[in-house]
Amino acid sequence: MNGPSTNVTLGIIYAHGAALPLETFAGELERLNASTPSEQWPDMLVVCNVGTVQYAVQFPGESLSGDYLPPAEGALTNYTPPLYVVMVLRATGEFTFNKMAAFLIAHLVIFSPGSKLPDWSHMLEGMSKTAVTMTGYQYNLKGELRPVPRQFYNDRYFPPPPLRIETQKGELLSTIQFLPWQDGGVVLLKGKLPLPGIMIFFGKKGIERGGTVSRPPDLQISYVVPITAQDFKEMLIQFQQRSNMLVKSAGGKFIIQKFADEGSTSPFMARIFMGIIRLRDLVYSDPTKREQFDKPYEFVISSLMNARTTARDVLKTWHEHSGKVASGEIARVDGRSMRIDESIDKELRKEVESFLNAAVRTIKQGMQNLSKELQVDIGFLFKKQTNFETGIAALQSTDPLLAEYLRQTRSWSELLVESRNAIEHTGWTLPRVNYVQVGSGITAQEPLISNQPFTALISFMLDRLCCFVEEFSVHCLKKQMPAEITIREIALADRLAEMPERFQVTLSGGGYPAWKISYHSSLFEQT
């Protein structure tokens, strides 16, 4: 009988219950996988009425395609498939036994072709397809599954841009692209041309282990072959010289621009930027709709970073000036007079005004617009007390945790907005620096804002803003996620040094306890 077949045994670990989250078992499997040949890995771990840990298939540029079934012994001797094998967690709940049985039957169909078996797909009717992805693996040229190198993860890898294959008249026939892959490479071709006809230009390298996977609508992916990016360039030269077609740049360029003076190791960048974007992807699974979130959130990020930069500048200005005053570098007692050789009043006023404007833009304009996209109206947060109480009461009936969080937020957001409004409506300016003689020296006294030293107020407001942007955004994204997944908080000590994200997706059933929004007074970097 024609069709795929296998001669390997399926390995399933079945548990009636478990005291630990499925992520814990997945982490242990990752550890064991690192020291065990892939053909000896268990194919599925099942916790009854909770969920499964198993593997799924994913082709380059696509989402998960389906469950991964182990290939027949020796099947990968002569070719290496261009697919990712991804460890996934599924909160299958009451469908857990069905999922295991369907997986087993799908394997038996190719283990014993011709046997009369139930249609496994019927067993999964009504079951959610939502999954949480863990580690990704790739086959190397020896047919061994190896973790995808960290430098090729999508949060740090820019693939080479595709090249155009044209006729002599400039008609586009296809685009072609090289993708590094473990100890080899993969060629992606999109368009009219047949990929096998191009792979022969690699010579022996492209023929001996050649083959193509077709993906709709018009993508062809080569098997993994022992080639490098340099081999790909040389192949294209040969192809162009020996055919009547031209290979050209796609015309556009990637602009790699410095975004900030800090990277993913910074809690601010890891949490406010990268962490939120990762969670956004789970809610806006359609890339064409992500701009609905990205546009208002980009405004939030831009305004918050401006406030953060200005806060650093004004604090630096003050500490340098007060330090020079205290050391006597720019200040001295001259009889009954004090002589100060430097004035920072104008600079401080400008920087404080810039901070207050950027901070209020972040929360009042930026977060209010973002909240509308996330189907929450927080406009009442910035209104008079009676309107605020009315809005809180309405929110209390639908989202009591958020209502209490906003009630606490009001204590500082109102002061922030009023401080900015005082500049615009009453002409308030930061008071001048006052200097007092202390013994034989001079001390600079901080100007006050609302009876608080201005440096303390600015530091406090910036910290509150960072916490609010992160926590409010995560809470609202969490509410829109599929029912099978939620968000958990990673303990401070358990966060990765290379990217200390605070939040991570987890299974609603069988995963870590779900995070719940609550107001706190802890500093952003200590939360």
PyMOL commands that set and color helices and strands:
alter all, ss='L'
color gray80, all
select helices_A, chain A and resi 22-33+38-40+93-111+120-124+150-152+195-202+204-208+229-241+267-283+287-289+291-327+345-373+379-382+385-396+400-426+454-479+492-494+524-526
alter helices_A, ss='H'
color red, helices_A
select strands_A, chain A and resi 12-15+44-47+51-58+64-67+84-90+132-139+145-147+163-166+172-181+184-191+212-215+219-222+246-249+331-334+337-340+434-438+441-445+448-449+452-453+485-489+503-507
alter strands_A, ss='S'
color yellow, strands_A
deselect
rebuild
show_as cartoon
